[in-house]
Amino acid sequence: MRLLSSLRTRIFLTTAILTVLSLGAATYLVSVNVTREAEDALQRDIRSTARVFEQLRARSTDTYRTMGGLIADEPKLKAAVATNDPPTVQDEVAKDYQAQFKSSLLLVTGKSGKVLATVGASPRAAEIVASQPSVHDALAGRESFSLLPWPPEGMLQLVTVPISIGLKNPEILGTLSVGFPLDDAFANELKKGTGSELAFGMDGQILATTFPPSARGEVAELLRRSEASPTVTIGSEDFAALPVPLSAVGDSGIPGAGPIALILRSRTETQQFLRSLHTQLVITLVVAVMLATLLSFAVARTITQPLAAITNAMREVASTGDLTRKIVLRGSQRWNDEDARILAATFNTLTDSISRFQVEMSQKERLSSLGRLSTVIAHEIRNPLMIIKAALHTLRQPDVGRAATGEATADIDEEITRLNRIVNEVLDFARPIQFELAPADLNALCRESAAAAQASPGAAVALDLDPSIAGIVTDAERLRVALVNLIVNARHAMDGSAGGAVASVMLSTRASDGRVSIVVADRGIGISEGDVARVFDPYFTTKRGGTGLGLPIAKNIIEGLGGSITVDSAAGRGTEMRIEFPLQGMATH
């Protein structure tokens, strides 16, 4: 859950998940619809081929029926059939008419059903055709149509018309049967026009097909199925099939016993197309998700980066109390959020206002502190005055000795010096500081301050100065006063620690991120948690004989130069005083 605590992460994950779900759903719907449409198109192609086949077969049947009726009315044919003499009909009529029909079979029977002439069939085959129900129907005066196996060509469509004399009560002289095949050639011609595979079967056997002979057994399996749209695997391909009954089911009632045309269409080609399409869709989905993820991250970054800059600045201000820090939104102006810019500008204006308010409050605080000055003066000046008064009383004595006079004079001089120091500190704290800015070498200033602070015995001062810091513009004398005060306090803290004079105070400088920092650190007795917040309060001191104005004066100097000072300390751990100046507030040269 820590991961979701980040606004950037939540925005990124939300947009990325929504994008993936949207793209995934769209890809799935497209895939399902395309698959369904491809299957529907396959079925439409099969049904279209079935319609074309039925139309061709119906047209051929009508043509042969019409031509058969016309030829059956020929006087020459009627005269020959009336003789009931097979040689006469065979030699004079049958061959001529078979050439006109261009049919595979022509059969002429007499009124008794006797075969009078046949072309395209053996005598045995002619007898089988003559025994078909269609011939009997024609002898009864009705045109008829039938289908029968016709090895080795395939299946024979037989059109039979009566040969009769008279109109009102015609006399039936015989029948004329014309047959045309549904064979491999017919199936292949239909395949060229439709692109579908065809097969013609009867009694569970395939009689003609566009498939090679080795596949006829697999195709024949379809004749024994009862599905409306069966499928079959032939070789390495899957086919969808549509059975088209060519006549009623045979007498046995078994499916596939009657003549059937099978329209087949390869599903393998469609499946290959769908697999290729699905692969392309997946690749497109992956690319789109990657691009959308990058875009989501960029959007989340553009939204949260300004907020992160604002949050970091607020956090630094809260931790350091430095109101000189400003929020600077980096990056292209085009991508900076307008609300973030307004918020940053408002925050910067607010910090400026608070900074001015702090300065004003500091001035007011110093003025209000003057009201307490009488108490400090009464406490701090009374003792020196009493000592001076006692020394004067001693000097007035007529019998005062030389030693007593020297001692009284020394006391008066020491107390006057003490009074002068007290007055100067009070004046420095009470009145506004006038700064005289000039170029100065910060590292050199730190060396001088360390040397001045070590005039009296105590802990040594170690230096760690950043050589990249060149010159700055500041009030060197005022800043030296503040640094000496801090270093002296650190040395006093070291004197009170277990290390004594052996330990050292560290004075270091650093420059980074447009800021210059000066750190005075010791490993002395430290400051208790309750006193850390009061170290800069006027007249607060834990040192015997101290006025409590050293650190407040140092703070006034540092803040007057545009910087900030913070303290980090704990009892027994030591103290670190950190001074920071913005480079824009202290010009380098």
C-alpha positions in Angstrom: 0.0 0.0 0.0 3.0 2.3 0.4 3.3 2.3 -3.4 -0.2 3.7 -3.7 0.5 6.5 -1.3 2.1 8.5 -4.1 -0.2 10.7 -6.2 2.0 10.1 -9.3 1.8 6.3 -8.8 -2.0 6.4 -8.4 -2.5 8.6 -11.5 -0.1 6.4 -13.5 -1.6 3.1 -12.4 -5.2 4.4 -12.9 -4.6 5.7 -16.4 -2.5 2.7 -17.4 -5.1 0.2 -16.1 -7.9 2.1 -17.8 -5.9 2.1 -21.0 -5.1 -1.6 -20.9 -8.7 -2.5 -20.1 -10.1 -0.3 -22.9 -7.6 -1.6 -25.4 -8.0 -5.2 -24.3 -11.8 -4.9 -24.5 -11.6 -3.3 -27.9 -9.2 -5.9 -29.2 -11.4 -8.7 -27.8 -14.5 -7.3 -29.4 -12.8 -6.8 -32.7 -11.4 -10.4 -32.6 -14.8 -11.9 -31.7 -16.6 -9.9 -34.3 -14.0 -10.6 -37.0 -14.1 -14.3 -36.2 -17.9 -14.4 -36.3 -18.0 -12.4 -39.5 -15.4 -14.7 -41.1 -17.5 -17.7 -40.1 -20.6 -16.0 -41.4 -18.9 -15.1 -44.7 -17.8 -18.8 -45.0 -21.4 -19.9 -44.6 -22.6 -17.3 -47.0 -20.1 -18.5 -49.6 -21.2 -22.1 -49.2 -24.9 -21.1 -49.5 -24.1 -18.9 -52.5 -22.4 -21.9 -54.2 -25.4 -24.0 -53.4 -27.7 -21.5 -55.0 -25.5 -21.3 -58.1 -25.5 -25.1 -58.3 -29.3 -25.3 -58.0 -29.8 -22.7 -60.6 -27.4 -24.4 -63.1 -29.0 -27.8 -62.5 -32.6 -26.3 -62.8 -31.6 -24.5 -66.0 -30.1 -27.7 -67.5 -33.1 -29.7 -66.5 -35.5 -27.2 -68.0 -33.4 -27.1 -71.2 -33.3 -30.8 -71.6 -37.0 -31.1 -70.8 -37.9 -28.5 -73.4 -35.6 -30.0 -76.0 -36.9 -33.5 -75.2 -40.5 -32.3 -75.7 -39.7 -30.8 -79.0 -37.9 -33.8 -80.3 -40.6 -36.1 -79.0 -43.0 -34.3 -81.3 -40.9 -34.9 -84.3 -42.9 -37.0 -86.9 -39.8 -38.9 -87.9 -39.2 -40.1 -84.3 -42.9 -40.9 -83.8 -42.9 -43.0 -87.1 -39.8 -44.9 -86.1 -41.1 -45.6 -82.6 -44.5 -46.7 -84.0 -42.7 -49.5 -85.8 -41.5 -50.9 -82.4 -38.5 -52.1 -84.3 -35.2 -51.4 -82.4 -32.9 -51.4 -85.4 -35.1 -48.9 -87.2 -35.1 -46.5 -84.2 -31.5 -47.1 -83.4 -30.1 -46.6 -86.9 -32.3 -43.8 -88.3 -33.2 -41.7 -85.3 -31.2 -42.2 -82.1 -27.7 -41.2 -83.1 -28.9 -38.0 -84.8 -30.9 -36.9 -81.8 -28.1 -37.7 -79.4 -25.7 -35.5 -81.3 -28.2 -32.7 -81.1 -28.6 -33.0 -77.3 -24.9 -33.5 -76.7 -26.0 -35.6 -73.8 -24.3 -38.6 -72.1 -27.3 -40.8 -72.6 -30.3 -41.0 -75.0 -32.8 -43.8 -74.5 -36.0 -44.5 -76.5 -38.6 -47.1 -75.3 -41.7 -48.4 -76.8 -45.2 -48.3 -75.2 -44.5 -51.4 -73.3 -41.2 -50.1 -71.8 -39.1 -52.1 -74.2 -35.8 -50.5 -75.1 -35.9 -49.5 -78.8 -32.7 -47.4 -79.0 -29.9 -46.3 -76.7 -26.8 -44.2 -77.1 -24.1 -43.8 -74.4 -25.0 -46.9 -72.4 -24.6 -50.6 -72.6 -27.6 -52.8 -73.1 -27.5 -53.7 -69.4 -27.4 -50.1 -68.4 -30.2 -49.3 -70.8 -32.4 -51.9 -69.2 -31.7 -50.4 -65.8 -32.6 -46.9 -67.0 -35.7 -48.3 -68.7 -36.9 -49.7 -65.4 -36.7 -46.3 -63.6 -39.9 -44.8 -62.2 -39.4 -41.8 -64.5 -39.9 -44.0 -67.6 -43.1 -45.5 -66.1 -44.3 -41.9 -65.3 -43.6 -40.9 -68.9 -45.6 -43.9 -70.2 -48.4 -42.6 -68.1 -48.2 -39.3 -69.9 -46.1 -37.3 -67.4 -42.8 -35.7 -67.9 -40.4 -36.8 -65.1 -36.9 -36.3 -63.7 -34.7 -38.7 -61.8 -31.1 -39.2 -60.6 -29.2 -42.4 -60.6 -25.6 -43.6 -60.2 -23.7 -43.6 -63.5 -20.3 -45.2 -63.0 -17.6 -44.2 -63.8 -18.7 -40.7 -64.6 -20.6 -39.9 -61.5 -24.3 -39.3 -61.2 -26.8 -39.1 -64.1 -29.7 -36.7 -64.2 -32.4 -38.2 -66.4 -35.2 -36.2 -68.1 -37.9 -38.4 -69.6 -40.8 -37.2 -71.8 -43.6 -39.2 -73.4 -43.8 -39.7 -77.2 -47.5 -39.5 -78.1 -49.9 -38.9 -80.9 -53.0 -36.7 -80.6 -53.9 -33.8 -78.4 -57.2 -34.6 -76.7 -56.7 -38.2 -75.8 -53.1 -38.8 -76.8 -51.9 -42.3 -77.6 -48.6 -43.0 -75.9 -46.2 -44.5 -78.4 -43.1 -44.7 -76.0 -40.7 -42.5 -74.1 -37.6 -40.4 -74.8 -35.0 -40.2 -72.0 -32.1 -37.8 -72.1 -29.4 -37.9 -69.4 -26.6 -35.5 -68.5 -24.0 -36.2 -65.8 -23.0 -34.6 -62.5 -19.4 -35.7 -62.9 -15.9 -34.6 -61.9 -15.8 -32.2 -64.9 -19.1 -30.5 -63.9 -17.9 -30.2 -60.3 -14.5 -28.7 -61.3 -16.2 -26.2 -63.7 -18.5 -25.1 -60.8 -15.5 -24.8 -58.5 -13.7 -22.4 -60.9 -16.7 -20.1 -60.7 -17.4 -20.3 -57.0 -14.1 -21.3 -55.3 -15.9 -24.1 -53.4 -15.2 -27.8 -53.4 -18.1 -30.1 -54.6 -19.0 -33.7 -54.2 -22.0 -35.8 -55.5 -22.9 -38.9 -53.6 -25.6 -41.6 -53.3 -26.1 -44.6 -51.1 -23.2 -43.6 -48.9 -20.7 -43.4 -51.7 -19.1 -40.4 -53.4 -19.7 -40.7 -57.2 -18.0 -37.4 -58.3 -16.0 -34.7 -56.6 -13.4 -32.0 -57.0 -11.2 -33.8 -54.4 -8.5 -36.4 -55.4 -9.6 -40.0 -55.3 -7.7 -40.6 -52.1 -10.0 -38.2 -50.2 -13.3 -39.7 -51.3 -13.5 -41.9 -48.2 -13.2 -38.9 -45.9 -15.8 -36.9 -47.9 -18.1 -39.9 -47.8 -18.2 -39.6 -44.0 -20.4 -36.5 -44.5 -23.1 -38.6 -46.2 -23.6 -40.5 -43.0 -24.0 -37.4 -40.7 -27.2 -35.7 -39.8 -25.8 -32.2 -38.9 -27.1 -29.2 -40.8 -23.5 -27.8 -41.3 -21.0 -30.6 -40.7 -17.3 -30.2 -40.7 -14.6 -32.6 -41.9 -10.8 -32.8 -42.0 -9.4 -33.8 -45.4 -5.7 -34.1 -45.5 -4.4 -31.2 -43.5 -7.4 -28.9 -44.1 -10.6 -28.4 -42.2 -13.7 -27.9 -44.3 -17.2 -26.7 -43.5 -19.9 -28.5 -45.6 -23.5 -27.9 -46.6 -25.5 -31.0 -47.8 -27.9 -30.3 -50.6 -30.5 -33.1 -51.1 -31.1 -33.6 -54.8 -34.2 -35.7 -54.3 -36.2 -37.3 -51.4 -34.5 -39.7 -49.1 -34.5 -43.2 -50.4 -36.9 -45.9 -49.5 -34.6 -47.1 -46.7 -35.1 -43.8 -44.9 -31.3 -43.7 -44.1 -29.6 -40.2 -44.4 -27.3 -40.2 -47.3 -29.1 -43.0 -49.1 -30.6 -40.6 -51.7 -28.6 -38.4 -54.1 -26.9 -35.5 -52.3 -24.6 -32.7 -53.4 -22.0 -31.6 -50.9 -20.8 -28.0 -51.0 -17.5 -27.6 -49.0 -15.4 -24.6 -48.2 -12.0 -24.6 -46.6 -11.9 -23.3 -43.0 -8.1 -23.5 -42.9 -7.6 -20.5 -45.1 -10.0 -18.5 -42.9 -8.3 -19.8 -39.7 -4.9 -18.8 -41.1 -6.3 -15.4 -41.9 -7.8 -15.1 -38.4 -4.5 -16.3 -36.7 -2.6 -13.7 -38.7 -5.2 -11.0 -37.8 -5.1 -12.0 -34.1 -1.3 -11.9 -34.1 -1.4 -8.4 -35.6 -4.1 -7.3 -33.1 -1.9 -8.6 -30.2 1.2 -6.8 -31.5 -0.9 -3.7 -32.0 -2.3 -4.1 -28.5 1.2 -4.5 -27.0 2.6 -1.5 -28.8 -0.5 0.6 -27.9 -0.2 -0.5 -24.3 3.5 0.4 -24.2 2.8 3.8 -25.8 -0.2 4.4 -23.5 1.9 3.4 -20.5 4.6 5.9 -21.4 2.0 8.6 -22.1 0.3 7.8 -18.7 3.7 8.1 -17.0 4.4 11.4 -18.8 0.9 12.8 -17.9 1.4 11.7 -14.3 4.8 13.3 -14.2 3.6 16.6 -15.7 0.8 16.7 -13.1 2.8 15.7 -10.0 6.2 17.2 -10.7 5.1 20.7 -10.0 3.3 19.5 -6.9 6.5 17.6 -5.8 8.5 20.8 -6.2 5.9 22.7 -4.1 5.8 20.0 -1.5 9.6 19.8 -1.2 9.9 23.5 -0.8 7.2 23.5 1.9 8.9 20.6 3.7 12.2 22.5 3.7 10.6 25.7 4.9 8.8 23.7 7.7 12.0 21.9 8.7 14.4 24.9 8.5 12.1 27.8 9.1 13.9 29.5 6.2 11.3 31.7 4.5 13.7 32.8 1.8 13.3 29.6 -0.1 11.2 30.0 -3.3 9.4 27.5 -5.4 10.8 27.3 -8.9 8.8 25.2 -11.3 11.3 23.8 -13.8 10.5 22.4 -17.3 8.8 23.7 -20.4 6.3 26.5 -19.8 3.9 24.5 -22.1 3.7 21.6 -19.7 3.6 23.5 -16.4 0.2 23.2 -14.8 -1.5 26.5 -14.5 -2.9 25.6 -11.1 0.5 24.6 -9.9 2.0 27.9 -11.1 -0.7 29.8 -9.3 -0.1 27.8 -6.2 3.7 28.3 -6.4 3.3 32.0 -6.9 0.8 32.2 -4.0 3.2 30.3 -1.8 6.1 32.5 -2.7 4.0 35.6 -2.0 2.9 34.1 1.3 6.5 33.4 2.4 7.5 36.9 1.4 4.7 38.3 3.5 5.5 36.0 6.4 9.2 37.0 6.1 8.3 40.7 6.2 6.0 40.0 9.1 8.8 38.2 10.9 11.1 41.1 10.4 8.5 43.5 11.7 7.8 41.2 14.6 11.5 40.9 15.3 11.7 44.7 15.5 8.7 44.8 17.7 10.1 42.0 19.8 13.4 43.9 20.2 11.4 47.0 21.2 9.3 45.1 23.6 12.5 43.5 25.0 13.7 47.0 25.9 10.9 47.0 28.4 12.6 44.1 30.1 15.9 45.8 29.7 15.5 47.7 33.0 15.3 44.4 34.8 18.5 43.1 33.1 20.3 46.4 33.7 19.1 46.4 37.3 20.4 42.9 37.8 23.6 43.1 35.7 24.7 46.7 36.5 23.9 46.7 40.3 26.6 44.2 41.1 29.4 46.0 39.3 28.2 49.4 40.8 28.2 47.9 44.2 31.8 46.6 43.7 32.9 50.0 42.4 31.2 51.7 45.3 33.0 49.4 47.8 36.3 50.1 46.0 35.8 53.8 46.2 35.0 53.5 49.9 38.3 51.7 50.4 40.2 54.4 48.5 38.6 57.1 50.8 40.1 55.6 53.8 43.0 57.7 55.1 45.2 54.8 56.1 44.7 52.7 52.9 47.8 50.9 51.8 49.4 50.6 48.5 48.2 47.0 48.0 44.6 47.9 48.9 44.7 50.8 46.5 45.9 48.6 43.7 43.3 46.0 44.4 40.5 48.6 44.5 41.7 50.2 41.3 41.8 46.8 39.5 38.2 46.0 40.7 37.0 49.3 39.4 38.7 48.8 36.0 37.3 45.2 35.7 33.8 46.2 36.6 33.9 49.2 34.2 34.9 46.9 31.4 32.1 44.6 32.3 29.6 47.5 32.4 30.9 48.6 29.0 30.4 45.1 27.5 26.8 44.9 28.9 25.9 48.3 27.5 27.4 47.4 24.0 25.5 44.1 23.8 22.2 45.8 24.9 22.7 48.5 22.3 23.6 46.0 19.5 20.5 44.0 20.2 18.1 47.0 20.7 19.0 49.1 17.7 18.7 48.2 14.0 21.9 47.0 12.6 23.4 49.0 9.8 25.2 46.8 7.3 28.1 47.8 5.1 28.2 45.3 2.2 31.4 44.7 0.4 33.2 41.8 -1.4 34.7 39.3 1.0 36.3 35.8 0.9 34.0 33.6 3.0 36.6 30.9 3.6 39.2 33.5 4.7 36.5 35.1 7.0 35.9 31.7 8.6 39.7 31.2 9.2 39.9 34.6 10.9 36.9 33.9 13.0 38.3 30.6 14.2 41.6 32.2 15.0 39.9 35.0 17.0 37.8 32.5 18.9 40.9 30.5 19.9 42.6 33.5 21.7 41.8 31.9 25.0 42.7 28.3 26.0 40.1 25.7 25.2 39.0 23.2 22.5 40.7 23.4 19.1 38.8 24.5 16.0 39.1 22.2 12.9 38.3 23.7 9.4 36.6 21.9 6.5 36.2 24.7 3.9 34.7 24.2 0.4 37.3 25.5 -2.1 34.6 26.0 -4.7 33.2 29.0 -2.8 34.8 32.1 -4.2 34.0 35.6 -3.0 30.7 36.9 -1.7 29.2 40.3 -1.0 28.4 40.7 2.7 29.2 42.7 5.8 32.4 40.8 6.8 32.8 42.5 10.2 29.3 41.8 11.3 29.4 38.2 10.0 32.7 37.7 11.8 31.1 38.8 15.1 28.4 36.3 14.7 30.8 33.4 13.8 33.1 34.2 16.7 30.1 34.2 19.1 29.0 30.8 17.8 32.5 29.3 17.9 33.1 30.6 21.4 29.9 29.0 22.6 30.9 25.7 20.9 34.3 25.8 22.6 32.7 26.5 26.0 30.4 23.5 25.4 33.4 21.3 24.7 35.1 22.5 27.8 32.2 21.2 29.8 32.3 17.8 28.1 34.2 14.7 29.1 36.7 15.3 26.2 37.7 18.7 27.5 40.3 20.5 25.4 41.3 17.3 23.6 38.1 17.4 21.5 37.7 19.9 18.6 35.0 22.1 17.2 34.3 21.7 13.4 33.8 24.7 11.2 32.8 23.8 7.7 31.4 25.5 4.5 29.6 24.1 1.6 27.9 25.4 -1.6 25.1 23.5 -3.4 21.8 24.1 -5.0 22.2 27.8 -5.1 22.9 28.1 -1.4 26.0 28.6 0.9 26.0 26.9 4.3 28.3 27.5 7.3 28.2 24.8 10.0 29.7 25.1 13.5 29.5 21.7 15.2 30.7 20.4 18.5 30.5 17.2 20.5 30.0 18.9 23.8 27.4 18.7 26.6 24.6 19.6 24.2 21.4 21.4 24.9 18.4 19.8 26.6 15.2 19.3 24.5 13.3 21.9 26.5 16.0 24.6 26.0 16.6 24.1 22.2 13.6 26.3 21.3 14.7 29.1 23.6 18.4 29.5 22.7 17.7 32.5 20.5 15.4 34.2 23.1 16.9 37.4 24.5 18.4 37.1 28.0 18.1 33.3 28.0 21.4 31.8 29.1 22.7 28.7 30.9 26.2 30.1 31.4 27.1 31.8 34.7 27.8 35.4 34.1 26.2 35.4 30.6 23.8 38.1 29.4 21.8 35.9 27.1 22.3 38.3 24.1 25.1 36.6 22.2 23.0 34.2 20.2 20.1 36.6 19.6 22.6 39.2 18.3 24.2 36.6 16.0 20.7 35.6 14.7 19.9 39.3 14.1 23.1 39.7 12.1 22.6 36.5 10.0 18.9 37.3 9.2 19.8 40.9 8.5 22.3 39.6 5.8 19.4 37.6 4.3 20.3 34.2 5.8 18.9 31.8 8.3 20.3 30.0 11.4 19.0 26.7 12.8 20.1 24.6 15.7 20.2 20.8 16.1 21.2 19.5 19.5 20.5 17.0 22.2 21.9 16.6 25.7 25.1 14.6 25.7 25.2 14.5 21.8 26.6 17.9 21.0 25.3 20.8 19.0 25.2 21.9 15.4 24.6 25.5 14.4 23.8 25.8 10.6 23.9 29.1 8.8 22.5 29.2 5.2 22.6 32.1 2.7 20.9 32.0 -0.7 23.4 33.0 -3.4 20.9 35.4 -4.9 20.9 37.2 -1.5 24.7 37.2 -1.3 26.2 38.1 -4.7 29.3 36.2 -5.7 32.1 37.8 -7.6 
